[in-house]
Amino acid sequence: MTDTPDTVVDLLRHGEPVGGSRYRGQIDDPLSERGWRQMWQAVDGTCGWQRIVTSPLLRCREFAMQLGERLDVPVHAEARFREIGFGDWEGRTRAELEQLQPGQVRRFYQDPVAHRPTGAEPLDAFMRRVGEAFAELLDRHAGESVLVVAHAGVIRAILAHTLDIPPSSMYRIHVPNAGISKLRTDRVRGFNLVSHGR
């Protein structure tokens, strides 16, 4: 019986978007000039990906398309890898939200299930859509090396899914702009988190 090769999935968060740090959710802002520099620096000297899967939002997709062209690998946009919808928080900074209602951001991070922003996508629905897309990716590209270009929320959801982290704790995972986390299949543990946010 032959062993199948490992599946390696690198999760790359987009760089800084135009407008800086805010709860962007599904607002379709492109990368800033700084964000483009962050992304190219993140992948500098890295190769070996056989395909790229990206969120359809501009801050991920535009870079993924350029990288795919440069590396001559196929790029696929996966709609289920778009960021979680933040409802009334979309487009606002943390400082703006605290002025409107002091303590609401802290309550959200302490319990993101019970303290969702008004109109936000339910966390269980978000986890389900990301989990389904990730499971399909693994089935379709078993034994390959795949780069996923996505958002902090999507990367948290994938890590929570593969490492059995409860959704209530997923926002404790820090995902920096243009940070890469590497997952590798492991015949004993199922998945191994090789590195995070480098």
C-alpha positions as CSV (number, residue, x, y, z in Angstrom):
1,M,0.0,0.0,0.0
2,T,1.5,3.3,-1.0
3,D,1.3,6.4,1.2
4,T,-0.4,9.3,-0.4
5,P,1.8,12.5,-0.3
6,D,1.0,15.1,2.4
7,T,-1.4,17.9,1.6
8,V,0.1,21.2,2.6
9,V,-2.1,24.3,2.9
10,D,-0.7,27.8,3.4
11,L,-3.1,30.3,4.7
12,L,-2.2,33.9,3.7
13,R,-4.1,36.8,5.1
14,H,-4.4,39.9,2.8
15,G,-2.3,43.0,3.5
16,E,-3.5,46.3,4.7
17,P,-6.5,47.6,2.7
18,V,-7.2,51.1,1.6
19,G,-8.6,52.9,4.7
20,G,-6.5,51.1,7.2
21,S,-7.6,49.1,10.2
22,R,-11.3,48.8,10.6
23,Y,-14.0,46.1,10.8
24,R,-14.3,45.7,7.0
25,G,-16.2,42.4,6.7
26,Q,-17.6,42.2,3.2
27,I,-16.8,45.7,2.1
28,D,-14.8,45.3,-1.0
29,D,-11.8,47.6,-0.5
30,P,-8.7,46.9,-2.5
31,L,-5.2,46.7,-1.0
32,S,-3.3,49.9,-0.2
33,E,0.2,50.5,-1.6
34,R,1.5,49.3,1.8
35,G,-0.7,46.2,1.6
36,W,0.7,45.3,-1.8
37,R,4.2,45.6,-0.5
38,Q,3.3,43.4,2.5
39,M,2.0,40.7,0.3
40,W,4.9,40.5,-2.0
41,Q,7.3,40.5,0.9
42,A,5.3,37.6,2.5
43,V,5.7,35.4,-0.5
44,D,9.3,36.5,-1.4
45,G,11.4,33.4,-2.0
46,T,8.4,31.1,-1.5
47,C,7.4,28.7,-4.3
48,G,6.1,25.2,-4.8
49,W,2.4,25.9,-4.7
50,Q,0.5,23.9,-7.3
51,R,-2.6,26.1,-7.1
52,I,-4.0,29.2,-5.4
53,V,-7.5,29.5,-3.9
54,T,-8.7,33.0,-3.0
55,S,-11.5,34.9,-1.5
56,P,-13.4,36.8,-4.2
57,L,-13.0,40.1,-2.4
58,L,-10.5,42.5,-4.0
59,R,-8.0,42.7,-1.2
60,C,-7.3,39.0,-1.7
61,R,-8.3,38.2,-5.3
62,E,-6.2,40.9,-7.1
63,F,-3.0,39.8,-5.4
64,A,-3.8,36.1,-5.9
65,M,-4.4,36.6,-9.6
66,Q,-1.0,38.5,-10.0
67,L,0.8,35.8,-8.0
68,G,-0.8,33.0,-10.0
69,E,0.3,34.7,-13.2
70,R,3.9,35.2,-11.9
71,L,4.2,31.5,-10.7
72,D,2.2,30.1,-13.7
73,V,-0.2,28.2,-11.4
74,P,-4.1,28.1,-11.6
75,V,-6.1,30.5,-9.4
76,H,-9.6,29.7,-8.2
77,A,-11.9,32.2,-6.4
78,E,-14.0,30.5,-3.7
79,A,-17.0,32.5,-2.7
80,R,-17.3,30.8,0.7
81,F,-13.9,32.1,1.7
82,R,-15.2,35.7,1.8
83,E,-14.9,37.4,5.2
84,I,-17.6,37.1,7.8
85,G,-20.3,39.8,7.6
86,F,-20.0,42.3,10.5
87,G,-23.4,43.9,10.1
88,D,-23.5,47.4,11.7
89,W,-19.8,47.3,12.5
90,E,-18.7,47.2,8.8
91,G,-16.5,50.1,7.9
92,R,-16.1,51.3,11.5
93,T,-12.9,51.5,13.5
94,R,-12.6,50.1,17.1
95,A,-12.4,53.6,18.4
96,E,-15.6,54.6,16.6
97,L,-17.5,51.6,18.0
98,E,-16.3,52.4,21.5
99,Q,-17.6,55.9,21.3
100,L,-21.0,54.7,20.2
101,Q,-21.2,52.0,22.9
102,P,-18.4,51.6,25.4
103,G,-17.4,48.0,26.1
104,Q,-19.1,46.5,23.1
105,V,-15.8,45.4,21.4
106,R,-14.5,43.8,24.6
107,R,-17.8,41.9,25.0
108,F,-17.6,40.7,21.4
109,Y,-14.1,39.3,21.9
110,Q,-14.9,37.7,25.2
111,D,-18.0,36.0,23.7
112,P,-18.3,36.3,20.0
113,V,-21.3,33.9,19.9
114,A,-23.5,35.8,22.3
115,H,-22.4,39.4,21.5
116,R,-22.7,39.6,17.7
117,P,-22.9,43.0,16.1
118,T,-26.4,43.9,15.0
119,G,-27.0,42.4,11.5
120,A,-23.8,40.3,11.6
121,E,-23.6,36.9,10.0
122,P,-24.2,34.2,12.6
123,L,-20.9,32.6,13.7
124,D,-22.2,29.1,13.2
125,A,-23.3,29.8,9.6
126,F,-19.9,31.4,8.9
127,M,-18.0,28.4,10.4
128,R,-20.2,26.0,8.4
129,R,-19.6,27.7,5.0
130,V,-15.9,28.0,5.5
131,G,-15.6,24.4,6.8
132,E,-17.5,23.1,3.8
133,A,-15.3,25.0,1.4
134,F,-12.1,23.8,3.2
135,A,-13.3,20.1,3.2
136,E,-13.9,20.3,-0.5
137,L,-10.5,21.9,-1.1
138,L,-8.9,19.0,0.7
139,D,-10.8,16.4,-1.2
140,R,-10.2,18.0,-4.6
141,H,-6.5,18.8,-4.0
142,A,-5.3,15.9,-1.8
143,G,-1.5,15.5,-1.9
144,E,-1.0,19.0,-3.3
145,S,0.5,22.2,-2.0
146,V,-2.2,24.9,-2.0
147,L,-2.1,28.6,-1.1
148,V,-5.3,30.1,0.3
149,V,-5.4,33.9,0.2
150,A,-8.1,35.0,2.6
151,H,-9.2,37.0,5.6
152,A,-8.4,36.9,9.3
153,G,-11.9,35.5,10.1
154,V,-11.6,32.8,7.4
155,I,-8.1,31.8,8.6
156,R,-9.4,31.6,12.2
157,A,-12.3,29.5,11.1
158,I,-10.0,27.0,9.2
159,L,-7.7,26.8,12.2
160,A,-10.6,26.3,14.6
161,H,-12.0,23.6,12.3
162,T,-8.8,21.7,11.9
163,L,-7.5,22.1,15.5
164,D,-10.9,21.6,17.3
165,I,-10.9,25.1,18.8
166,P,-14.5,26.1,19.9
167,P,-16.0,29.1,17.9
168,S,-16.2,31.0,21.2
169,S,-12.4,31.0,21.4
170,M,-11.4,31.6,17.8
171,Y,-11.0,35.3,18.1
172,R,-8.1,34.6,20.5
173,I,-6.1,33.7,17.5
174,H,-4.1,36.7,16.2
175,V,-3.8,36.7,12.4
176,P,-1.5,39.6,11.2
177,N,-1.8,41.3,7.9
178,A,0.2,39.3,5.2
179,G,0.9,36.6,7.8
180,I,1.1,32.9,6.6
181,S,0.0,29.9,8.6
182,K,1.0,26.4,7.4
183,L,-1.1,23.3,7.8
184,R,0.2,19.8,6.8
185,T,-1.7,16.5,6.9
186,D,-0.4,14.2,9.5
187,R,-1.2,10.5,9.4
188,V,-1.5,10.3,13.2
189,R,-3.0,13.6,14.2
190,G,-5.0,14.4,11.0
191,F,-3.5,17.9,10.7
192,N,-0.4,19.5,12.1
193,L,0.0,23.3,12.5
194,V,3.5,23.7,11.3
195,S,3.8,27.5,11.7
196,H,1.5,30.4,12.3
197,G,1.5,34.1,11.3
198,R,5.1,34.2,10.1
